[in-house]
Amino acid sequence: MMMIRTDDGYSLVECLIAMALTLMVTGSGLALANRSTIMGQGQPDALDMQERLRIAHQVLFSALMRAGAGMSVSPAEGPLNWSMAPIIPRRIGAQNPDPDLSARTDAITVTFVPETVAQSVTDSALSVASGLAVRVQPNCPVGQTACGFQAGMTALVFDRSAHFDLFSIPRVSGATAELRPHGAGSGYAYAAGAAATEVESHTYYFDRAAKQLRQYDGDQTDVPVADNVSGVSFEYFGDPYPPLNPRPPAGVENCLYDAAGNLIPMPVLAGAVDGLAPLPLSMFTDGPWCGGGTTRFDADLLRIRLVRVTLRVQATAATMRAAAPDVATPGISRESARDLRDLVTTFVVSPRNLMRGR
């Protein structure tokens, strides 16, 4: 049988169909490649958001867990909330302090005594001009008449009247530590025998303009903890029953006791769940007031037993942020593959040192 060859080729219709199929396959491939590229662009920012949230969480959790850790040697042994407020919902210190009768949801000052040998009592009436001189006690390092206080430390001085003051130590000369007050301070005259210890005091606050969680040491150092933070808030829960400490010496009154040693009435709080009552910020701005000057604080701060923290971070680039109501600073992204929403975490911390009695 003879085969007949032809040079007619393909018809126009067949060519059009083949071209259409080729374009469909090519277009689908390019679309998948483009989507993969878009998703790849968003992934580093998403990972960065998770890392920033993790760091902010870790810093705040660690500081709050240590809040209220006090001296381990007499005569002031015990948690700090037996003498002062180790958690204050505002910025305190030398630079841009908040008003001393205020409280805010996006700032918290946390104070605690680290593991240190620098713990003693004042050897004489405290004077900023003459510096800090302390008594040599068994815990003091041998041969160190300043009991371990060193340049670069932050010192806390307080007594049972509920007054406290924070100082930086620029230098130590012999048995005396030079003092630089953190702001105006209490203006209180501490007698010989007031507690003196190395301390750590940090203010964590939300800088709304810079979109940062920042940390301030109360003196000259103010640094960012995390960038592109779109929200920070603190909520408080505490003992529904009034605090019993600090109790002043006989004949001395403070925010909790009159000069005869009688407790000044404070309300028992309603609405407690699992033994803790919510403490709205309004409770921290109405007195009774403890201490004095710029370090005075509301007595209800001594009730705090638990802090609930909410953190919110956003994508760095506006092109990666969604334009949606649940994004604090909406972006301009129109691609769902890189529509990054704010990451939010809420956690609670029960500082173990604040659970030790009232």
LOLUM-228698 format. One record per residue (C-alpha): residue number from 1; residue in three letters; x, y, z. Coordinates in steps of 0.1 Angstrom, whole numbers, plus 5000, padded with zeros to 4 digits. Each point is the difference from the previous one (the first is absolute). Layout:
BEGIN
+-----+-----+------+------+------+
:   n : res :   px :   py :   pz :
+-----+-----+------+------+------+
: NUM : ALA :    X :    Y :    Z :
...
+-----+-----+------+------+------+
This chain:
BEGIN
+-----+-----+------+------+------+
:   n : res :   px :   py :   pz :
+-----+-----+------+------+------+
:   1 : MET : 5000 : 5000 : 5000 :
:   2 : MET : 5014 : 5033 : 4990 :
:   3 : MET : 5002 : 5029 : 5027 :
:   4 : ILE : 4992 : 5034 : 4987 :
:   5 : ARG : 5020 : 5029 : 5015 :
:   6 : THR : 4986 : 5035 : 5002 :
:   7 : ASP : 5016 : 5034 : 5007 :
:   8 : ASP : 4967 : 5016 : 5011 :
:   9 : GLY : 5012 : 5004 : 5037 :
:  10 : TYR : 4977 : 5012 : 5028 :
:  11 : SER : 4969 : 5020 : 4995 :
:  12 : LEU : 4996 : 5035 : 5016 :
:  13 : VAL : 4974 : 4987 : 5024 :
:  14 : GLU : 5025 : 4973 : 5012 :
:  15 : CYS : 5027 : 5026 : 5005 :
:  16 : LEU : 4977 : 5023 : 5020 :
:  17 : ILE : 4990 : 4971 : 5022 :
:  18 : ALA : 5036 : 4990 : 5006 :
:  19 : MET : 5010 : 5035 : 5007 :
:  20 : ALA : 4971 : 5005 : 5025 :
:  21 : LEU : 5010 : 4968 : 5018 :
:  22 : THR : 5036 : 5011 : 5002 :
:  23 : LEU : 4991 : 5034 : 5014 :
:  24 : MET : 4977 : 4984 : 5026 :
:  25 : VAL : 5027 : 4976 : 5012 :
:  26 : THR : 5026 : 5028 : 5000 :
:  27 : GLY : 4977 : 5025 : 5017 :
:  28 : SER : 4992 : 4975 : 5027 :
:  29 : GLY : 5036 : 4993 : 5006 :
:  30 : LEU : 5009 : 5037 : 5002 :
:  31 : ALA : 4971 : 5006 : 5024 :
:  32 : LEU : 5012 : 4972 : 5023 :
:  33 : ALA : 5035 : 5014 : 4998 :
:  34 : ASN : 4988 : 5035 : 5007 :
:  35 : ARG : 4979 : 4989 : 5030 :
:  36 : SER : 5030 : 4980 : 5013 :
:  37 : THR : 5021 : 5032 : 4997 :
:  38 : ILE : 4974 : 5021 : 5018 :
:  39 : MET : 4998 : 4974 : 5028 :
:  40 : GLY : 5038 : 4999 : 5002 :
:  41 : GLN : 5000 : 5038 : 5004 :
:  42 : GLY : 4977 : 4998 : 5030 :
:  43 : GLN : 5015 : 4971 : 5018 :
:  44 : PRO : 5032 : 5018 : 5013 :
:  45 : ASP : 4978 : 5028 : 5014 :
:  46 : ALA : 4976 : 4975 : 5017 :
:  47 : LEU : 5030 : 4982 : 5016 :
:  48 : ASP : 5014 : 5033 : 5011 :
:  49 : MET : 4966 : 5009 : 5017 :
:  50 : GLN : 5001 : 4967 : 5019 :
:  51 : GLU : 5035 : 5006 : 5012 :
:  52 : ARG : 4993 : 5036 : 5012 :
:  53 : LEU : 4969 : 4987 : 5018 :
:  54 : ARG : 5020 : 4973 : 5016 :
:  55 : ILE : 5027 : 5024 : 5012 :
:  56 : ALA : 4976 : 5025 : 5014 :
:  57 : HIS : 4981 : 4972 : 5018 :
:  58 : GLN : 5032 : 4985 : 5015 :
:  59 : VAL : 5013 : 5034 : 5013 :
:  60 : LEU : 4967 : 5009 : 5017 :
:  61 : PHE : 4993 : 4966 : 5014 :
:  62 : SER : 5035 : 4997 : 5015 :
:  63 : ALA : 4998 : 5035 : 5016 :
:  64 : LEU : 4965 : 4995 : 5014 :
:  65 : MET : 5009 : 4966 : 5014 :
:  66 : ARG : 5028 : 5016 : 5021 :
:  67 : ALA : 4978 : 5030 : 5011 :
:  68 : GLY : 5001 : 5005 : 5037 :
:  69 : ALA : 5030 : 4978 : 5008 :
:  70 : GLY : 5014 : 5016 : 5031 :
:  71 : MET : 5030 : 4999 : 5023 :
:  72 : SER : 5012 : 4967 : 5014 :
:  73 : VAL : 5017 : 5014 : 5031 :
:  74 : SER : 4986 : 5017 : 5030 :
:  75 : PRO : 4987 : 5024 : 5011 :
:  76 : ALA : 4980 : 5005 : 4968 :
:  77 : GLU : 4998 : 4964 : 4989 :
:  78 : GLY : 4969 : 4991 : 4980 :
:  79 : PRO : 4982 : 5010 : 4968 :
:  80 : LEU : 5000 : 5037 : 4990 :
:  81 : ASN : 4962 : 5003 : 5002 :
:  82 : TRP : 5003 : 4998 : 5037 :
:  83 : SER : 5017 : 5034 : 4998 :
:  84 : MET : 4992 : 5017 : 4966 :
:  85 : ALA : 4982 : 4994 : 4967 :
:  86 : PRO : 5022 : 4979 : 4978 :
:  87 : ILE : 4976 : 5004 : 4971 :
:  88 : ILE : 4989 : 5035 : 4990 :
:  89 : PRO : 4979 : 5007 : 4969 :
:  90 : ARG : 5018 : 5030 : 4987 :
:  91 : ARG : 5035 : 5013 : 4990 :
:  92 : ILE : 5021 : 5012 : 5029 :
:  93 : GLY : 5035 : 5014 : 5001 :
:  94 : ALA : 5021 : 5029 : 4989 :
:  95 : GLN : 4989 : 5004 : 4964 :
:  96 : ASN : 4964 : 5007 : 4990 :
:  97 : PRO : 4983 : 4984 : 5030 :
:  98 : ASP : 4962 : 4997 : 5000 :
:  99 : PRO : 4981 : 5020 : 5026 :
: 100 : ASP : 5004 : 4983 : 5033 :
: 101 : LEU : 4962 : 4997 : 5006 :
: 102 : SER : 4994 : 4984 : 4966 :
: 103 : ALA : 4997 : 4965 : 4986 :
: 104 : ARG : 5000 : 4988 : 4964 :
: 105 : THR : 4993 : 4967 : 4982 :
: 106 : ASP : 5031 : 5000 : 4978 :
: 107 : ALA : 5028 : 5006 : 5025 :
: 108 : ILE : 5013 : 4980 : 5030 :
: 109 : THR : 5029 : 5005 : 5024 :
: 110 : VAL : 5013 : 4968 : 5015 :
: 111 : THR : 5025 : 4999 : 5029 :
: 112 : PHE : 5018 : 4970 : 5015 :
: 113 : VAL : 5032 : 4992 : 5020 :
: 114 : PRO : 5023 : 4978 : 4979 :
: 115 : GLU : 5023 : 4974 : 5015 :
: 116 : THR : 5025 : 5023 : 5017 :
: 117 : VAL : 5022 : 5005 : 5031 :
: 118 : ALA : 4994 : 5037 : 4999 :
: 119 : GLN : 4973 : 5000 : 5027 :
: 120 : SER : 5003 : 5019 : 5032 :
: 121 : VAL : 4985 : 5029 : 5020 :
: 122 : THR : 5010 : 5037 : 5001 :
: 123 : ASP : 5027 : 5008 : 5025 :
: 124 : SER : 4988 : 5035 : 5005 :
: 125 : ALA : 4972 : 5023 : 4988 :
: 126 : LEU : 5000 : 4999 : 4962 :
: 127 : SER : 5012 : 5030 : 4981 :
: 128 : VAL : 5004 : 5002 : 4963 :
: 129 : ALA : 5027 : 5025 : 5004 :
: 130 : SER : 5021 : 4978 : 5024 :
: 131 : GLY : 4992 : 4967 : 4982 :
: 132 : LEU : 4989 : 4966 : 5012 :
: 133 : ALA : 5019 : 4986 : 5029 :
: 134 : VAL : 4988 : 4965 : 5013 :
: 135 : ARG : 5008 : 4978 : 5029 :
: 136 : VAL : 5023 : 4970 : 4995 :
: 137 : GLN : 4980 : 4969 : 5006 :
: 138 : PRO : 5008 : 4962 : 4998 :
: 139 : ASN : 4988 : 4998 : 4963 :
: 140 : CYS : 5024 : 5029 : 4989 :
: 141 : PRO : 5031 : 4989 : 4981 :
: 142 : VAL : 5031 : 4999 : 5021 :
: 143 : GLY : 5020 : 5032 : 4998 :
: 144 : GLN : 4973 : 5020 : 4982 :
: 145 : THR : 4988 : 5027 : 5023 :
: 146 : ALA : 4973 : 5010 : 4975 :
: 147 : CYS : 4985 : 4965 : 5003 :
: 148 : GLY : 5003 : 4991 : 4963 :
: 149 : PHE : 4984 : 5032 : 4987 :
: 150 : GLN : 5018 : 5009 : 4967 :
: 151 : ALA : 5000 : 5026 : 4973 :
: 152 : GLY : 4973 : 4993 : 4974 :
: 153 : MET : 4975 : 4985 : 5025 :
: 154 : THR : 4965 : 5012 : 5007 :
: 155 : ALA : 4994 : 5004 : 5037 :
: 156 : LEU : 4966 : 4999 : 5018 :
: 157 : VAL : 4995 : 5015 : 5035 :
: 158 : PHE : 4968 : 4995 : 5019 :
: 159 : ASP : 4985 : 4996 : 5034 :
: 160 : ARG : 4967 : 4988 : 5016 :
: 161 : SER : 4983 : 5034 : 4996 :
: 162 : ALA : 4995 : 4989 : 4963 :
: 163 : HIS : 5024 : 5026 : 4986 :
: 164 : PHE : 5025 : 4990 : 4975 :
: 165 : ASP : 5026 : 5015 : 4977 :
: 166 : LEU : 5021 : 4988 : 4971 :
: 167 : PHE : 5036 : 5012 : 4992 :
: 168 : SER : 5027 : 4993 : 4975 :
: 169 : ILE : 5035 : 4996 : 5014 :
: 170 : PRO : 5025 : 5018 : 4978 :
: 171 : ARG : 5030 : 4991 : 5022 :
: 172 : VAL : 5011 : 4986 : 5033 :
: 173 : SER : 5027 : 5015 : 5022 :
: 174 : GLY : 5010 : 4979 : 5030 :
: 175 : ALA : 4969 : 4993 : 5021 :
: 176 : THR : 4978 : 5025 : 4982 :
: 177 : ALA : 4980 : 4996 : 4968 :
: 178 : GLU : 4993 : 5032 : 4981 :
: 179 : LEU : 4963 : 5004 : 4991 :
: 180 : ARG : 4981 : 5014 : 4971 :
: 181 : PRO : 4962 : 5001 : 5006 :
: 182 : HIS : 4976 : 4987 : 4975 :
: 183 : GLY : 4980 : 5032 : 4996 :
: 184 : ALA : 4987 : 5021 : 5029 :
: 185 : GLY : 4994 : 4970 : 5022 :
: 186 : SER : 4979 : 4999 : 5032 :
: 187 : GLY : 5017 : 5029 : 5018 :
: 188 : TYR : 4999 : 4977 : 5031 :
: 189 : ALA : 5028 : 5002 : 5026 :
: 190 : TYR : 5011 : 4964 : 5007 :
: 191 : ALA : 5014 : 4994 : 5035 :
: 192 : ALA : 5029 : 4976 : 5008 :
: 193 : GLY : 4988 : 4964 : 4996 :
: 194 : ALA : 4980 : 5004 : 4968 :
: 195 : ALA : 5003 : 4971 : 4976 :
: 196 : ALA : 5025 : 5004 : 4972 :
: 197 : THR : 5005 : 4975 : 4972 :
: 198 : GLU : 5011 : 4996 : 4964 :
: 199 : VAL : 4968 : 4998 : 4979 :
: 200 : GLU : 4988 : 4998 : 4964 :
: 201 : SER : 4972 : 5023 : 4990 :
: 202 : HIS : 4987 : 5001 : 4964 :
: 203 : THR : 4972 : 5019 : 4984 :
: 204 : TYR : 4985 : 4983 : 4969 :
: 205 : TYR : 4977 : 5022 : 4979 :
: 206 : PHE : 4984 : 5003 : 4966 :
: 207 : ASP : 5014 : 5028 : 4979 :
: 208 : ARG : 4970 : 5005 : 4977 :
: 209 : ALA : 5017 : 5024 : 4976 :
: 210 : ALA : 5031 : 4978 : 4995 :
: 211 : LYS : 4979 : 4968 : 5001 :
: 212 : GLN : 5024 : 4985 : 5026 :
: 213 : LEU : 5000 : 4982 : 5033 :
: 214 : ARG : 5027 : 5018 : 5019 :
: 215 : GLN : 5019 : 4994 : 5033 :
: 216 : TYR : 5011 : 5029 : 5022 :
: 217 : ASP : 5024 : 4996 : 5030 :
: 218 : GLY : 4987 : 5030 : 5019 :
: 219 : ASP : 5032 : 5020 : 4994 :
: 220 : GLN : 5017 : 5006 : 4967 :
: 221 : THR : 4994 : 4968 : 4979 :
: 222 : ASP : 4969 : 4996 : 4978 :
: 223 : VAL : 5002 : 4973 : 4973 :
: 224 : PRO : 4976 : 4981 : 4978 :
: 225 : VAL : 4990 : 4964 : 5008 :
: 226 : ALA : 4981 : 4994 : 4968 :
: 227 : ASP : 4992 : 5020 : 4968 :
: 228 : ASN : 4967 : 5001 : 4981 :
: 229 : VAL : 4979 : 4994 : 5031 :
: 230 : SER : 4964 : 5012 : 4994 :
: 231 : GLY : 4987 : 4995 : 5036 :
: 232 : VAL : 5009 : 4993 : 5036 :
: 233 : SER : 4977 : 4998 : 5029 :
: 234 : PHE : 5001 : 4989 : 5037 :
: 235 : GLU : 4971 : 4989 : 5022 :
: 236 : TYR : 5002 : 4993 : 5037 :
: 237 : PHE : 4984 : 4975 : 5024 :
: 238 : GLY : 5006 : 4998 : 5037 :
: 239 : ASP : 4990 : 4992 : 5036 :
: 240 : PRO : 4965 : 5010 : 5008 :
: 241 : TYR : 5010 : 5007 : 5036 :
: 242 : PRO : 5019 : 5031 : 5010 :
: 243 : PRO : 5038 : 4997 : 5004 :
: 244 : LEU : 5015 : 4997 : 5035 :
: 245 : ASN : 5035 : 5011 : 4991 :
: 246 : PRO : 5020 : 5022 : 5003 :
: 247 : ARG : 4994 : 5004 : 5037 :
: 248 : PRO : 5019 : 5030 : 5014 :
: 249 : PRO : 5017 : 5002 : 5034 :
: 250 : ALA : 4980 : 5009 : 5030 :
: 251 : GLY : 4989 : 5037 : 5000 :
: 252 : VAL : 5005 : 5004 : 4963 :
: 253 : GLU : 4972 : 5001 : 4975 :
: 254 : ASN : 5000 : 4991 : 4963 :
: 255 : CYS : 4974 : 4993 : 4973 :
: 256 : LEU : 4988 : 4968 : 5017 :
: 257 : TYR : 5002 : 5008 : 5037 :
: 258 : ASP : 4994 : 5030 : 5023 :
: 259 : ALA : 5025 : 5010 : 5027 :
: 260 : ALA : 4982 : 4978 : 5025 :
: 261 : GLY : 5007 : 4969 : 4979 :
: 262 : ASN : 4964 : 4997 : 4988 :
: 263 : LEU : 4993 : 4989 : 4964 :
: 264 : ILE : 4984 : 5027 : 4979 :
: 265 : PRO : 4968 : 4986 : 4984 :
: 266 : MET : 5003 : 4988 : 4964 :
: 267 : PRO : 4972 : 4982 : 4981 :
: 268 : VAL : 4998 : 4963 : 4994 :
: 269 : LEU : 4996 : 4996 : 4963 :
: 270 : ALA : 4971 : 4982 : 4984 :
: 271 : GLY : 5001 : 4978 : 4969 :
: 272 : ALA : 5030 : 4978 : 5009 :
: 273 : VAL : 5006 : 4969 : 4979 :
: 274 : ASP : 5024 : 4973 : 5012 :
: 275 : GLY : 5009 : 5023 : 5029 :
: 276 : LEU : 5009 : 5030 : 4979 :
: 277 : ALA : 4980 : 5031 : 4992 :
: 278 : PRO : 5004 : 5023 : 4969 :
: 279 : LEU : 5019 : 5032 : 5008 :
: 280 : PRO : 4990 : 5027 : 4975 :
: 281 : LEU : 5024 : 5029 : 4995 :
: 282 : SER : 4975 : 5024 : 5018 :
: 283 : MET : 5009 : 4982 : 5032 :
: 284 : PHE : 5036 : 5011 : 4997 :
: 285 : THR : 4992 : 5037 : 4997 :
: 286 : ASP : 4977 : 5007 : 5030 :
: 287 : GLY : 5022 : 4993 : 5030 :
: 288 : PRO : 5007 : 4994 : 5028 :
: 289 : TRP : 5035 : 5011 : 4990 :
: 290 : CYS : 5032 : 4984 : 5013 :
: 291 : GLY : 5035 : 5015 : 5000 :
: 292 : GLY : 5005 : 5035 : 4986 :
: 293 : GLY : 5012 : 5022 : 4972 :
: 294 : THR : 5003 : 4984 : 4966 :
: 295 : THR : 5002 : 4965 : 5014 :
: 296 : ARG : 4968 : 5001 : 5019 :
: 297 : PHE : 4975 : 4973 : 4990 :
: 298 : ASP : 4965 : 4988 : 5007 :
: 299 : ALA : 4996 : 4975 : 5028 :
: 300 : ASP : 4979 : 4978 : 4977 :
: 301 : LEU : 5032 : 4992 : 4980 :
: 302 : LEU : 5010 : 4978 : 5030 :
: 303 : ARG : 4971 : 4977 : 4991 :
: 304 : ILE : 5014 : 4990 : 4966 :
: 305 : ARG : 5005 : 4962 : 4996 :
: 306 : LEU : 4996 : 4995 : 4963 :
: 307 : VAL : 5006 : 5020 : 4968 :
: 308 : ARG : 4984 : 4992 : 4966 :
: 309 : VAL : 5021 : 5013 : 4970 :
: 310 : THR : 4988 : 5005 : 4965 :
: 311 : LEU : 5025 : 5005 : 4972 :
: 312 : ARG : 4994 : 5008 : 4964 :
: 313 : VAL : 5026 : 5002 : 4972 :
: 314 : GLN : 4995 : 5010 : 4963 :
: 315 : ALA : 5018 : 4994 : 4967 :
: 316 : THR : 5029 : 5023 : 4993 :
: 317 : ALA : 4991 : 5010 : 4965 :
: 318 : ALA : 4966 : 5017 : 4991 :
: 319 : THR : 4999 : 4979 : 4968 :
: 320 : MET : 4999 : 4969 : 5022 :
: 321 : ARG : 4973 : 5012 : 5024 :
: 322 : ALA : 4963 : 4994 : 4994 :
: 323 : ALA : 4976 : 5028 : 4996 :
: 324 : ALA : 4976 : 4986 : 5025 :
: 325 : PRO : 4982 : 5012 : 5032 :
: 326 : ASP : 5019 : 4975 : 5022 :
: 327 : VAL : 5034 : 5015 : 4990 :
: 328 : ALA : 5010 : 5029 : 5023 :
: 329 : THR : 5019 : 5018 : 4972 :
: 330 : PRO : 4984 : 4989 : 4967 :
: 331 : GLY : 5023 : 4995 : 4971 :
: 332 : ILE : 4995 : 5000 : 4962 :
: 333 : SER : 5003 : 4963 : 4992 :
: 334 : ARG : 4974 : 4987 : 4975 :
: 335 : GLU : 5014 : 4965 : 4997 :
: 336 : SER : 4985 : 4974 : 5024 :
: 337 : ALA : 5033 : 4980 : 4999 :
: 338 : ARG : 5018 : 5029 : 5017 :
: 339 : ASP : 4971 : 5015 : 5019 :
: 340 : LEU : 5018 : 4998 : 5034 :
: 341 : ARG : 4977 : 5007 : 5029 :
: 342 : ASP : 5013 : 5012 : 5035 :
: 343 : LEU : 5012 : 4972 : 5022 :
: 344 : VAL : 4985 : 5001 : 5035 :
: 345 : THR : 5009 : 4981 : 5032 :
: 346 : THR : 4985 : 5003 : 5035 :
: 347 : PHE : 5017 : 4984 : 5030 :
: 348 : VAL : 4997 : 5002 : 5038 :
: 349 : VAL : 5028 : 5001 : 5025 :
: 350 : SER : 4997 : 4993 : 5038 :
: 351 : PRO : 5032 : 5014 : 5015 :
: 352 : ARG : 5009 : 4974 : 5027 :
: 353 : ASN : 5014 : 5027 : 5023 :
: 354 : LEU : 4967 : 5018 : 5001 :
: 355 : MET : 4981 : 4970 : 5012 :
: 356 : ARG : 5017 : 4999 : 5034 :
: 357 : GLY : 4973 : 5013 : 5024 :
: 358 : ARG : 4985 : 5034 : 5003 :
+-----+-----+------+------+------+
